[in-house]
Amino acid sequence: MNFCEAFVRRPVMTVLVMSGLLIFGLAAYRMLPVSTLPNVDFPTIQVSADLPGANPETMASSVATVLEKEFSTIAGIEEMTSVSGQGVTRITIQFALDRDIDAAAQDVNSAIASAARRLPATMPAPPSFRKVNPGDSPIYYLALTSDTVPLSSVNEYAETYLAQRISTINGVAQVNVFGQQKYAVRVQLDPNALAARGVGINEVEQAVSNANVNIPTGTLYGRERIYAVQSTGQLSNAASFRPVIVTYRNGAAVRLQELGRVIDGVQNDKVAAWFKDKRGIVLAIQRQPGTNTIEVVDNIKKLLPTFRAEVPPSIDIQVLYDRSVTIRASVDEVKFTLYLALALVVLVIFLFLRNIPSTIIPSIALPMCVIGTFSVMYLFDFSIDNISLMALTLCVGFVVDDAIVMLENITRHVEQGKSVLQATLDGSREIVFTIISMTLSLAAVFIPVLFMGGILGRLLHEFAVTIIAAVLLSGFVSLTLTPMMCSRILKPHRGDVRHGGLYMAFERGFNALRDAYDASLAWTLAHQRTVMVVFVAICIATGVLFVRAPKGFLPSEDSGQLFCFVEGPQDISFEAMSDLQRQVAQIISQDPNVEAAMSFIGATGFSPSLNVGRITITLKPFRERKPADQVVRDLRPKLANILGAKVFIQNVPAIRIGGNLTRSPYQYVLRAPDTDELYHWAPIVERKLRSLPGLVDVASDLQIVRPEVTVHIEREKASAMGVSAQQIEMALNNAYGSRQVSTIYTPTNQYWVIMELAERYQTDPSVMPMLYVRASTGALVPLNALATFSSGVGPLQVTHHGQLPSVTLSFDVRPGVALSQAIAEVQAAMRELQVPATLSGTFSGTAQAYQASLQGMGILLLLSILVIYLVLGILYESFIHPLTILSGLPTAGLGAILTLMAFGIELNMYAFVGIMLLVGIVKKNAIMIIDFAIHQAGLVRFRPIMMTTMAALMGSLPIAIGFGAGGGARMPLGISVVGGLLLSQALTLYITPVIYVYFERLQLWLQRRKQPAIAEHAGQPRSA
């Protein structure tokens, strides 16, 4: 029975089936979201806790450790890190990829509630948490600046108005505010005025809290009407707080304004953001996973005219960064690559067939398969991104193979003098099994990918499913539409047709090439031992090169954005850090490749350290500048000699792995239970890593030499004077902790009332003795009568990794150095240092994900080969001949690795996918050869073998060239496929026939030993 016959004899049914495939594919394409990469949603939760005034050690011991112990009981945690700075702790919990984020959030909420009783009672609010996706950076930045309006007012419009409106847009996950300057009333006390009037600082706190109240006051219910009872206990601004009576002295009221300044300020005055060297507020907008980035950005843009019309004209709203621009450019480039590959493949078909009707037949199969695949992508919730479009581009080169083989076989029967219909029926019947073998074996290559875990499995899942769908559709189209079109379009063979000179020239050239192959194949079959020796050498060389080739992880992509970290001295003030940050930002802004820069400093959840700032750099459009990696290399020497600053600049990774954003893209974490041992060895390891030739931008988050003043409480003196240790620490907190002592409630927001000493009393430790504490006897006691003071150094931040104290060393690799080489250098350096066994060192983030993927690369490749062997063994009912078909794989692998090494490209994940793809492509030549005879098959199948190989080559060539936005990331995949195809094509046509002969002899010998009476096994492939 011929499967194709029903579709050949029922053309209406065939056309309607194909039309349905086309219509549903086009409809699915319009509904697919557009993004850079497939949705990789890391289940990550970030917990933030604030205790203004607390030092990093206090935050680590009393907040971070308490919460970490509760979180450690939650199931599915992959990694837990914490960073504690001055008054803030940030804990990042990353769960296994298969953990449900909502269920994890409930567990985290329960753990916070359970730990609440053991947290400091003076925390202004319980710890908060939010779901974050570290692999998804903001897609849109808006900067609000003004020359006349106060920053607190600009912040009000940005946070309360714009951010809330943008958050309601479908697809927006959250809006982060950088440089937040939220309004607050700041009470800045003068200790001299307090002492002169005999007022304790705790009395001021109590008076402010009692003066500003917002308590429900009830309702009057009369016989005929009711009245709401209102009160003016709520104060609204600094002017209303100034007349507040704190206490009475000698019958006279002591008002708040007499004890210091009461000003309209901001909640955190140690945070700042600049856009183009102007202070402002920056909104960073993140999208929800799986949503259409371009659609989300377009919806935000629709609101911009409304925003600009409704905010005061003196507030300028500018777009700092638009991720959709680079996504559009990258996707457009991939689409162009797809169209170019389509044109090249059609050209190859035409050159070999030299007949327009014959060219149309396989060419129609291309759009049918590509468009039909969109339906499958929509069913699996995929997106139009670089991975899926790259898969479709590669498919262009080999989905046409089946149609070419079908067409060529039918054409051969037509040239034998048969009618077109009879030739179609006979040719399709003869080739059905071959096409099924080619289709299923190629699709089977990517089956192991579907079972991969981790980040690499998430990324390649979409690639694998897309290719499998396209391949299966190509097989279906070649068995249905292609023979039907052959029966209607092909013309009967006419031997007397005269062809043009170009046709005859190409035909003579092709015949000469085939004759040369005929002669060389005859020589090969006559020297089979030599060929086998060469084959064994190729296998050994492939294995050796695969092990020794420089390897990487995900290739660097050009998103049009760079990150820059500026690290100042650990004792640097906020004002000095601001000057340093602006100096670095100015140098960056002067680079001709840079469009704009947003600079940010401050102790927040992003960075608890005041001495670390971040600069987000937006590059000019791709065609107007150098590639992003080149811009990074050019900026490094310009930023290397800034006095007092360490500057680290990096290209934004396509996917950020790990919960913490570090100064350089790769991390090595040192952990030890003993902090003294950890802090001793961490600088030694850092110096060693700086000396390694393959590493640049080595940085450490160890910051333990911040100057500090320790107040030593003399408890006996304090007790004798009626002062407790709690009173002393509360007085210090009130004076230097920027403590929230009250809250102002408005219809749209809540604002803090903050109490502290005046600024001039917070700049020098020598003024600390001027602080007075109220004793139980009622007397005011100076602080120097209760305690002594000493100077020293302490940590600027304390980090934990897996509940143990840790130090994270981050690094980048030099140009031309692969990640595998850098990791090997680090491991060798650690062995050379001979660190104590109690000090453990592990790679983290991207480096750890690379190590995990490296362990699975070889296994994945072997599983792919095993799956193909199983499929071919089932189809051919043979244990031996699947090995014959797979004999071309070593040549393809050798060609791919040699080509990558020749171009100086590391064997990264994209290149590895190309090698896996070669596994499926190169075995089709062997299938076509052994499905007929050996020497004769090599000649008969020479034309379709050359056609299909050239089609696959032309389909991969545009990717290998790597032009356009994002082309550099795709280049390794294309180069590996092109290089592997070229070498395998040159060698497989000779090696496969020889191996077939050897295996055929082996099979016949085994049969004679087992069943001498049986000369040929029933399931044996046809042979000459």
Residue pairs with C-beta under 8 A, 6 or more apart in sequence:
2 425
2 428
2 429
2 432
3 432
3 479
4 424
4 425
4 428
4 429
4 432
4 479
4 480
4 483
5 425
5 428
5 429
6 13
7 13
7 14
7 479
7 480
7 481
7 483
7 484
8 421
8 424
8 425
8 428
8 483
8 484
8 487
11 484
11 487
11 488
14 480
14 481
14 484
17 480
18 368
18 477
18 480
18 481
21 368
21 371
21 372
21 375
21 473
22 367
22 368
22 371
22 372
24 372
24 375
25 371
25 372
25 373
25 374
25 375
26 371
26 374
28 374
28 375
28 377
28 378
28 379
29 371
29 374
29 384
31 378
32 374
32 377
32 378
32 382
32 383
32 384
33 290
33 291
33 292
33 293
33 295
33 383
33 384
34 292
34 293
34 294
34 295
34 327
34 331
34 383
34 384
34 385
35 292
35 293
35 327
35 383
35 384
35 385
36 293
36 323
36 326
36 327
36 330
36 385
36 386
36 557
36 559
36 654
37 385
37 386
37 387
37 459
37 654
37 655
38 382
38 383
38 385
38 387
38 388
38 458
38 459
38 461
38 462
39 289
39 290
39 381
39 383
40 135
40 455
40 458
40 459
40 655
41 101
41 133
41 135
41 136
41 289
41 290
42 94
42 97
42 133
42 134
42 135
42 657
43 76
43 94
43 95
43 96
43 97
43 99
43 100
43 101
43 104
44 92
44 93
44 94
44 95
44 131
44 132
44 133
44 134
44 659
45 92
45 93
45 95
45 101
45 104
45 105
45 108
45 129
45 130
45 131
45 132
46 90
46 91
46 92
46 93
46 129
46 130
46 132
46 605
46 659
47 67
47 71
47 90
47 91
47 92
47 93
47 108
47 112
47 127
47 128
47 129
48 88
48 89
48 90
48 91
48 127
48 128
48 129
48 130
48 605
49 59
49 63
49 64
49 67
49 88
49 89
49 91
49 119
49 123
49 127
49 128
50 87
50 88
50 89
50 123
50 124
50 125
51 58
51 59
51 62
51 63
51 87
51 88
51 89
51 120
51 122
51 123
51 124
52 87
52 124
52 737
52 738
52 739
52 740
53 87
53 732
53 733
53 736
53 737
53 738
53 739
54 62
54 63
54 86
54 87
54 120
54 737
55 86
55 708
55 794
56 84
56 85
56 86
56 608
56 794
56 795
56 796
56 797
56 798
57 84
57 794
57 795
57 798
59 84
59 85
59 86
59 87
59 88
59 89
59 798
60 82
60 84
60 89
60 798
60 800
62 119
62 120
63 84
63 89
63 119
63 120
63 123
63 127
64 82
64 84
64 89
64 91
64 798
64 800
65 800
65 803
66 115
66 118
66 119
67 82
67 89
67 91
67 111
67 112
67 115
67 119
67 127
68 80
68 82
68 91
68 800
68 803
69 115
69 803
70 111
70 112
70 114
70 115
71 77
71 80
71 91
71 93
71 108
71 111
72 80
72 803
73 111
74 93
74 104
74 107
74 108
74 111
75 99
75 107
76 95
76 96
76 98
76 99
76 104
77 93
77 94
77 95
77 96
78 94
78 95
78 96
79 92
79 93
79 94
79 658
79 659
79 801
79 802
79 844
80 91
80 92
80 93
80 94
80 800
80 801
80 802
80 803
81 91
81 92
81 659
81 660
81 799
81 800
81 801
81 802
81 806
82 89
82 90
82 91
82 92
82 799
82 800
83 89
83 90
83 608
83 660
83 701
83 797
83 798
83 799
84 90
84 608
84 797
84 798
84 799
84 800
85 603
85 607
85 608
85 609
85 610
85 796
85 797
86 603
86 608
86 609
86 610
86 796
87 603
87 737
87 738
88 603
88 604
88 605
88 608
89 608
90 605
90 608
92 134
92 659
92 660
93 104
93 108
93 659
94 134
94 658
94 659
95 101
95 104
97 453
97 454
97 455
97 458
98 453
101 131
105 129
105 131
108 129
109 129
112 126
112 127
112 129
115 127
116 126
119 126
119 127
122 733
124 740
130 174
132 659
133 173
133 286
133 289
134 656
134 657
134 658
134 659
134 661
135 655
135 656
135 657
136 173
136 286
136 287
136 289
137 286
137 323
137 561
137 652
137 656
138 176
138 284
138 285
138 286
138 321
138 323
139 285
139 286
139 287
139 293
139 296
139 297
139 322
139 323
139 324
140 284
140 285
140 296
140 297
140 300
140 319
140 321
140 322
140 323
140 324
141 282
141 283
141 284
141 285
141 319
141 320
141 321
141 322
141 598
141 616
141 618
142 158
142 162
142 282
142 283
142 285
142 317
142 318
142 319
142 320
143 275
143 276
143 280
143 281
143 282
143 283
143 317
143 318
143 319
143 320
143 598
144 154
144 157
144 158
144 162
144 280
144 281
144 282
144 283
144 311
144 315
144 316
144 317
144 318
145 154
145 275
145 276
145 278
145 279
145 280
145 281
145 315
145 316
145 318
146 153
146 154
146 280
146 312
146 314
146 315
146 316
147 314
148 314
149 312
149 314
149 315
151 181
151 266
151 279
151 280
151 281
152 181
152 182
152 183
152 264
152 265
152 266
153 183
154 181
154 280
154 281
154 315
155 177
155 180
155 181
155 182
155 183
155 266
155 281
156 182
156 183
156 749
157 311
157 312
157 315
158 177
158 281
158 283
159 177
159 180
159 182
159 281
160 748
160 749
161 307
161 310
161 311
162 283
162 307
162 311
162 317
163 175
163 177
163 283
165 303
165 307
166 172
166 175
166 283
166 285
166 300
166 303
167 174
167 175
169 296
169 299
169 300
169 303
170 291
170 296
170 299
171 287
171 288
171 291
171 292
171 295
171 296
171 299
172 285
172 286
172 287
172 288
172 296
172 300
173 286
173 287
173 288
173 289
174 285
174 286
175 283
175 284
175 285
175 286
176 283
176 284
176 285
176 286
177 281
177 282
177 283
177 284
178 273
178 281
178 282
178 283
178 284
178 598
178 600
179 271
179 272
179 273
179 274
179 279
179 280
179 281
179 282
179 600
179 602
180 267
180 268
180 271
180 281
181 266
181 267
181 268
181 271
181 281
182 266
182 267
182 268
182 749
182 751
182 752
183 264
183 265
183 266
183 267
183 751
184 265
184 266
184 267
184 751
184 752
184 753
184 754
185 237
185 238
185 241
185 262
185 263
185 264
185 265
185 744
185 751
185 752
185 753
185 754
186 238
186 262
186 263
186 265
186 269
186 754
186 755
186 756
187 204
187 208
187 241
187 256
187 260
187 261
187 262
187 741
187 753
187 754
187 755
187 756
188 260
188 261
188 262
188 263
188 756
188 757
188 758
188 759
189 201
189 204
189 259
189 260
189 735
189 755
189 756
189 757
189 758
190 259
190 260
190 261
190 757
190 758
190 761
191 735
191 757
191 761
191 767
191 770
191 771
191 772
192 770
193 258
193 259
193 260
194 200
194 201
194 204
194 259
194 772
195 770
195 772
195 780
195 782
197 249
197 254
197 258
197 259
198 249
198 780
199 246
199 247
199 249
199 254
199 259
200 731
200 772
200 773
200 774
200 780
201 731
201 734
201 735
201 755
201 771
201 772
201 773
202 727
202 730
202 731
202 734
202 774
203 246
203 247
203 774
204 246
204 256
204 259
204 734
204 755
205 734
205 739
205 741
205 755
207 244
207 245
207 246
207 247
207 256
208 241
208 244
208 256
208 741
208 742
208 753
208 755
209 741
209 742
211 235
211 241
211 244
211 245
211 742
212 233
212 234
212 235
212 241
212 742
212 743
212 744
212 753
213 233
213 234
214 233
214 234
214 743
214 745
215 231
215 233
217 229
217 230
217 231
218 229
219 226
219 227
219 228
219 229
220 226
220 227
220 228
220 229
234 744
234 745
235 241
235 244
235 744
236 744
236 746
237 264
237 744
238 262
238 263
238 264
241 256
241 262
241 753
242 255
242 256
242 257
242 262
243 255
243 256
243 257
244 255
244 256
245 253
245 254
245 255
245 256
246 254
246 255
246 256
246 259
247 253
247 254
248 254
256 262
260 757
260 758
261 758
265 754
267 751
267 752
267 754
268 602
268 604
270 574
270 602
270 603
270 610
271 601
271 602
271 603
271 604
272 279
272 574
272 578
272 600
272 601
272 602
273 279
273 280
273 281
273 282
273 598
273 599
273 600
274 280
274 581
274 582
274 585
274 598
274 599
274 600
275 282
275 318
275 320
275 596
275 597
275 598
275 599
276 589
276 596
276 597
277 582
277 585
277 586
277 589
282 320
282 598
282 600
285 300
287 293
287 296
290 381
290 383
292 383
293 323
293 324
293 327
294 324
294 327
294 328
297 322
297 323
297 324
298 324
304 317
304 319
307 317
308 317
311 317
320 596
320 598
320 616
320 618
321 560
321 561
321 596
321 598
321 616
321 618
323 559
323 561
325 560
325 621
326 558
326 559
326 560
326 561
326 622
326 965
326 966
329 621
329 622
329 964
329 965
329 966
330 386
330 964
330 965
330 966
331 384
331 385
331 386
331 389
332 964
332 965
333 963
333 964
333 965
333 966
333 967
334 386
334 389
334 390
334 393
334 966
334 970
335 389
336 964
337 393
337 958
337 959
337 964
337 970
338 370
338 389
338 392
338 393
338 396
340 958
341 393
341 396
341 397
341 954
341 955
341 956
341 957
341 958
341 959
342 366
342 367
342 396
344 954
344 955
344 957
344 958
345 363
345 366
345 396
345 397
345 400
345 951
345 954
345 955
346 359
346 363
346 366
347 954
348 947
348 950
348 951
348 954
349 359
349 362
349 363
349 400
349 404
349 947
349 951
350 356
350 359
351 506
352 510
352 943
352 946
352 947
352 950
353 359
353 407
353 411
354 499
354 503
354 506
354 507
357 489
357 490
357 491
358 407
358 411
358 489
358 490
360 485
360 489
361 403
361 407
361 482
361 485
361 486
361 489
361 490
362 400
362 403
362 404
362 407
362 482
363 400
364 481
364 485
365 399
365 400
365 402
365 403
365 474
365 477
365 478
365 481
365 482
366 396
366 399
366 400
368 473
368 477
368 481
369 395
369 399
369 470
369 473
369 474
369 477
370 392
370 395
370 396
370 399
370 470
372 469
372 470
372 473
372 477
373 392
373 395
373 466
373 469
373 470
373 473
376 465
376 466
376 469
377 383
377 388
377 462
377 465
377 466
377 469
380 462
380 465
382 388
382 462
382 465
382 466
383 462
385 462
386 557
386 966
386 969
386 970
387 459
387 460
387 462
387 463
387 466
388 462
388 463
388 466
390 463
390 959
390 970
390 973
391 462
391 463
391 466
391 467
391 470
392 466
392 470
393 955
393 958
393 959
394 467
394 917
394 955
394 956
394 959
394 973
394 977
395 466
395 467
395 470
395 471
395 474
395 955
396 955
397 921
397 951
397 952
397 953
397 954
397 955
397 956
397 977
398 442
398 471
398 474
398 920
398 921
398 924
398 948
398 951
398 952
398 955
399 470
399 471
399 473
399 474
400 474
400 948
400 951
401 438
401 474
401 924
401 948
401 951
401 952
402 435
402 438
402 439
402 474
402 475
402 477
402 478
402 479
402 482
403 474
403 477
403 478
403 482
404 944
404 947
404 948
404 951
405 431
405 434
405 435
405 438
405 478
405 928
405 944
405 948
406 427
406 428
406 431
406 435
406 478
406 479
406 482
406 483
406 486
407 482
407 486
408 943
408 944
408 947
409 427
409 428
409 430
409 431
409 944
410 423
410 424
410 427
410 428
410 483
410 486
410 490
411 423
411 427
411 486
411 490
412 427
412 940
413 422
413 423
413 424
413 426
413 427
414 420
414 423
414 427
414 490
414 492
414 493
415 493
416 423
416 493
417 493
418 426
419 492
420 486
420 487
420 490
420 491
420 492
421 487
423 486
423 490
424 483
424 486
424 487
424 490
427 483
427 486
428 479
428 483
428 486
432 479
433 875
433 931
434 927
434 928
434 931
435 475
435 478
435 479
436 475
436 479
436 875
437 872
437 875
437 876
437 927
437 931
438 475
438 924
438 927
439 471
439 472
439 474
439 475
440 475
440 871
440 875
441 868
441 871
441 872
441 875
441 885
441 920
441 923
441 924
441 927
442 471
442 920
442 921
442 924
443 467
443 468
443 471
443 472
443 920
444 864
444 867
444 868
444 870
444 871
444 920
445 864
445 867
445 868
445 916
445 917
445 919
445 920
446 463
446 464
446 465
446 467
446 468
446 864
446 916
446 920
447 464
447 468
447 864
447 867
448 860
448 863
448 864
448 867
449 457
449 460
449 461
449 463
449 464
449 860
449 864
449 916
450 461
450 464
450 465
451 457
452 460
452 461
452 856
452 860
454 849
454 852
454 853
454 856
455 655
455 657
455 849
455 853
456 849
456 852
456 853
456 856
456 909
459 554
459 655
459 909
460 909
460 913
463 913
467 917
471 920
499 507
510 943
514 939
514 942
514 943
517 938
517 939
517 942
517 989
518 938
518 939
520 990
521 935
521 938
521 939
521 989
521 990
521 993
522 935
524 531
524 990
524 993
524 994
525 934
525 935
525 993
525 994
525 997
528 994
528 997
528 998
531 990
531 991
531 994
532 994
532 995
532 998
534 991
535 887
535 890
535 991
535 994
535 995
538 890
538 891
538 894
538 987
539 890
541 894
542 890
542 891
542 893
542 894
542 897
545 894
545 897
545 898
545 901
546 858
546 893
546 897
546 907
549 897
549 900
549 901
549 906
549 907
550 817
550 818
550 820
550 821
550 901
550 906
550 907
551 818
551 819
551 820
551 854
551 906
551 907
551 908
552 818
552 819
552 820
552 850
552 906
552 907
552 908
552 909
553 819
553 846
553 849
553 850
553 853
553 908
553 909
554 653
554 654
554 655
554 846
554 908
554 909
554 910
554 969
555 908
555 909
555 910
555 968
555 969
555 971
555 972
556 628
556 629
556 651
556 653
556 654
556 968
556 969
557 651
557 653
557 654
557 966
557 968
557 969
558 622
558 627
558 628
558 629
558 651
558 965
558 966
558 968
558 969
559 628
559 651
559 652
559 654
560 618
560 619
560 621
560 622
560 628
561 616
561 617
561 618
561 619
561 628
561 652
562 616
562 617
562 619
562 628
562 631
562 632
562 635
562 649
562 650
562 651
562 652
563 614
563 615
563 616
563 617
563 649
563 650
563 652
563 661
564 584
564 588
564 614
564 615
564 616
564 617
564 639
564 647
564 648
564 649
564 650
565 612
565 613
565 614
565 615
565 647
565 648
565 649
565 663
565 699
566 580
566 581
566 584
566 601
566 612
566 613
566 614
566 615
566 645
566 646
566 647
567 611
567 612
567 645
567 646
567 647
567 648
567 663
567 699
568 576
568 577
568 580
568 611
568 612
568 613
568 644
568 645
569 611
569 644
570 611
570 703
570 705
570 706
570 796
571 705
571 706
571 707
572 580
572 610
572 611
572 644
574 601
574 610
577 601
577 610
577 611
577 613
578 601
580 613
580 642
580 644
580 645
581 599
581 601
581 613
581 615
582 599
583 642
583 645
584 599
584 613
584 615
584 639
584 642
584 645
584 647
585 597
585 599
585 615
587 638
587 639
587 642
588 594
588 597
588 615
588 617
588 635
588 639
589 596
589 597
591 631
591 634
591 635
591 638
592 625
593 619
593 620
593 625
593 626
593 631
593 634
594 617
594 618
594 619
594 620
594 631
595 618
595 619
595 620
596 617
596 618
597 615
597 616
597 617
597 618
598 615
598 616
598 618
599 613
599 614
599 615
600 606
600 613
600 614
600 615
600 616
601 610
601 612
601 613
601 614
602 610
603 609
603 610
606 614
606 661
607 613
607 614
608 797
609 703
609 796
609 797
610 796
611 703
611 796
617 649
619 625
619 628
619 631
622 964
622 965
625 631
626 634
627 968
628 651
629 651
629 815
629 968
632 649
632 650
632 651
633 815
635 649
636 649
636 696
636 697
639 645
639 647
639 649
640 647
646 699
648 663
648 664
648 697
648 699
648 810
649 697
650 663
650 664
650 665
650 697
650 812
653 665
653 846
654 969
656 845
656 846
657 845
657 846
657 848
657 849
658 667
658 844
658 845
658 846
658 848
660 667
660 808
660 845
662 699
662 701
662 808
662 810
662 845
663 697
663 699
663 701
663 810
664 697
664 698
664 699
664 810
664 811
664 812
665 810
665 812
665 845
665 846
666 810
666 811
666 812
666 813
666 819
666 822
666 843
666 845
666 846
666 847
667 808
667 809
667 810
667 843
667 844
667 845
667 846
667 847
667 848
668 689
668 808
668 809
668 810
668 811
668 826
668 841
668 842
668 843
668 844
668 847
669 801
669 806
669 807
669 808
669 809
669 841
669 842
669 843
669 844
670 678
670 681
670 682
670 685
670 806
670 807
670 808
670 809
670 839
670 840
670 841
671 678
671 801
671 802
671 804
671 805
671 806
671 839
671 840
671 841
671 842
672 678
672 681
672 804
672 805
672 836
672 838
672 839
672 840
673 804
673 805
673 838
674 838
675 805
677 836
677 838
677 839
678 805
678 806
678 807
678 839
679 702
679 704
679 807
681 835
681 836
681 839
682 700
682 702
682 807
682 809
683 700
683 702
684 833
685 809
685 829
685 830
685 833
685 835
685 841
686 698
686 700
686 702
686 809
688 829
688 832
688 833
689 695
689 698
689 809
689 811
689 826
689 829
690 698
692 822
692 825
692 826
692 829
693 814
693 825
694 813
694 814
694 817
694 821
694 822
694 825
695 811
695 812
695 813
695 814
695 822
695 825
695 826
696 811
696 812
696 813
696 814
697 810
697 811
697 812
698 809
698 810
698 811
699 809
699 810
699 811
700 807
700 808
700 809
700 810
701 797
701 799
701 807
701 808
701 810
702 807
703 795
703 796
703 797
704 793
704 794
704 795
704 796
705 793
705 796
706 793
706 794
706 795
706 796
707 791
707 792
707 793
708 791
708 792
708 793
708 794
709 765
709 768
709 789
709 790
709 791
710 789
710 790
710 791
710 792
711 728
711 732
711 768
711 783
711 787
711 788
711 789
712 787
712 788
712 789
712 790
713 725
713 728
713 786
713 787
714 786
714 787
714 788
715 725
717 785
717 786
718 724
718 725
718 728
718 786
718 787
721 775
721 777
721 779
721 781
721 785
721 786
722 775
722 776
722 777
722 779
723 773
723 775
723 776
723 781
723 786
727 773
727 774
728 773
728 783
728 786
728 787
731 771
731 772
731 773
731 783
732 771
733 739
734 741
734 755
734 756
735 756
735 757
735 761
735 771
736 756
736 757
736 762
737 756
738 754
738 756
739 754
739 755
739 756
740 752
740 753
740 754
741 753
741 754
741 755
742 752
742 753
743 750
743 751
743 752
743 753
744 750
744 751
744 752
744 753
756 762
757 771
760 767
761 767
761 770
765 789
765 791
768 783
768 784
768 789
769 782
769 783
769 784
769 789
770 782
770 783
771 782
771 783
772 780
772 781
772 782
772 783
773 780
773 781
773 782
773 783
773 786
774 780
774 781
775 781
798 805
799 805
799 806
799 807
799 808
800 806
801 808
801 844
808 844
811 822
811 826
813 819
813 821
813 822
816 904
818 906
818 907
819 847
819 850
819 906
820 850
820 854
820 906
823 843
823 847
823 850
823 851
826 843
830 841
835 841
842 848
843 850
843 851
853 909
857 912
860 916
861 912
861 915
861 916
861 919
864 916
864 919
865 886
865 889
865 919
868 882
868 886
868 919
868 920
868 923
869 882
869 883
869 886
872 881
872 882
872 885
872 886
872 923
872 927
873 879
873 882
876 882
876 1019
876 1021
877 1018
877 1019
878 1003
878 1017
878 1019
878 1020
878 1021
880 999
880 1002
880 1003
881 930
881 996
881 999
881 1003
881 1021
883 995
883 999
884 926
884 930
884 992
884 995
884 996
884 999
885 923
885 926
885 927
885 930
885 992
886 923
886 926
887 926
887 988
887 991
887 992
887 995
888 922
888 923
888 925
888 926
888 984
888 987
888 988
888 991
888 992
889 918
889 919
889 922
889 923
891 922
891 980
891 983
891 984
891 986
891 987
891 988
891 991
892 915
892 918
892 919
892 921
892 922
892 980
892 981
892 983
892 984
893 915
893 918
893 980
894 980
894 983
895 979
895 980
895 981
895 982
895 983
895 984
896 911
896 914
896 915
896 918
896 975
896 976
896 977
896 979
896 980
897 907
897 915
897 976
897 979
898 979
898 983
899 975
899 976
899 978
899 979
899 980
899 982
900 906
900 907
900 911
900 972
900 975
900 976
900 979
902 979
903 975
905 911
905 971
905 972
905 975
906 972
907 972
908 972
910 969
910 970
910 972
910 973
911 972
911 973
911 975
911 976
912 976
913 973
914 956
914 972
914 973
914 974
914 975
914 976
914 977
914 980
915 976
915 980
917 973
917 977
918 976
918 977
918 980
918 981
918 984
921 952
921 977
921 981
922 980
922 981
922 984
922 985
922 988
924 948
925 941
925 945
925 948
925 949
925 984
925 985
925 988
925 989
925 992
926 988
926 992
928 937
928 941
928 944
928 945
929 937
929 938
929 941
929 945
929 992
929 993
929 996
930 937
930 992
930 996
930 1021
931 937
931 1021
931 1022
932 940
932 941
932 1022
933 1022
933 1023
933 1024
934 993
934 996
934 997
934 1023
934 1024
935 993
935 1024
936 1024
937 1024
938 989
938 993
942 989
945 985
945 989
949 981
949 985
952 977
952 981
953 978
953 981
953 982
956 974
956 977
956 978
956 981
957 974
957 978
958 974
959 970
959 971
959 973
959 974
959 977
960 971
960 974
960 975
960 977
960 978
961 967
961 971
961 974
962 968
962 970
962 971
962 974
1000 1023
1003 1017
1003 1020
1007 1014
1007 1015
1007 1016
1007 1017
